[in-house]
């Protein structure tokens, strides 16, 4: 008989193998004609910034997430790949493609299962966007993302079609 902790660790390790196997996705698309690799993920948590209750809930959830996963500040350095989980500043207004207040987390592949599971259980009244980072931001946010709660309209004109220069593509 194995302990619950051992079972949970084994389960997380198996899930990580599945995520790594699925992180290389073959897809034919008008803008992507080669292999797409998911380097990492982002979690975006949305709230109505003029609603005091939702803003308080978003701030509390952010503090809990940061404490739960020992999250550091990204310092605007982590878009597609970073060595560890990190967070960006709280946005009290629309920014980029995001239509309302939000906060975000950079998520390495190895933290995907535990972090997305935690946020899906604890999101309360808040809407969550989880998207991969392949170096093609428009496709990542608008096509290959998934939502927890209610899908929001993102401003696709604020997203680049192409990989940023710091991404090394493999053919």
Residue, then its C-alpha position, 0 to 999 in steps of 0.5 A: x500500500x502506497x501513501x497518498x503523498x507518494x500516489x500524488x507525486x507519481x500521478x503528477x510525474x505521469x501527468x508531466x510526461x503526458x504534457x511533455x509528449x503533447x507539447x509538440x503539436x503538429x498542425x497545418x495552419x495558414x500562418x504556421x506551416x511547421x511544427x509548433x512547440x509549446x515552451x510554457x503557458x500563461x494563466x490570466x485571471x480577470x476581474x471587473x476593476x470597478x467592482x470592489x468585491x471582484x477586485x478584492x477577490x482577485x487580489x486575494x486569489x493572487x496572494x494565495x496563488x503566490x504563497x501556494x506556489x512560492x511565485x517570484x516576480x517576473x520583472x518583465x523578463x518571461x514571455x515565452x520561456x523562463x526557468x521558474x514560475x513567476x507573476x506580473x503586476x496587477x493590472x487595474x485597467x485593460x492592457x494589451x489584448x486583455x479587456x478588463x483588470x487582470x493579473x498573470x502567471x508565467x508557467x513552465x511546463x513542469x508546473x502546469x498540472x498543479x497550478x491549473x488544477x489549483x486555479x480551477x478549484x479556487x477561481x471563485x467568481x473570476x474568469x481564467x484564461x490559460x494559453x500556451x506559449x509557442x512564439x505565436x501570440x495571436x494563435x496562442x491566445x485566440x485559437x489554442x487557449x482554454x477558459x475557466x468560467x466565461x470566455x472574454x473577447x480579447x483584442x487580437x489586434x494587440x497580438x503579434x502573428x509571429x515568434x519573438x526573436x528570442x525563440x529558437x524554432x526547430x524544423 
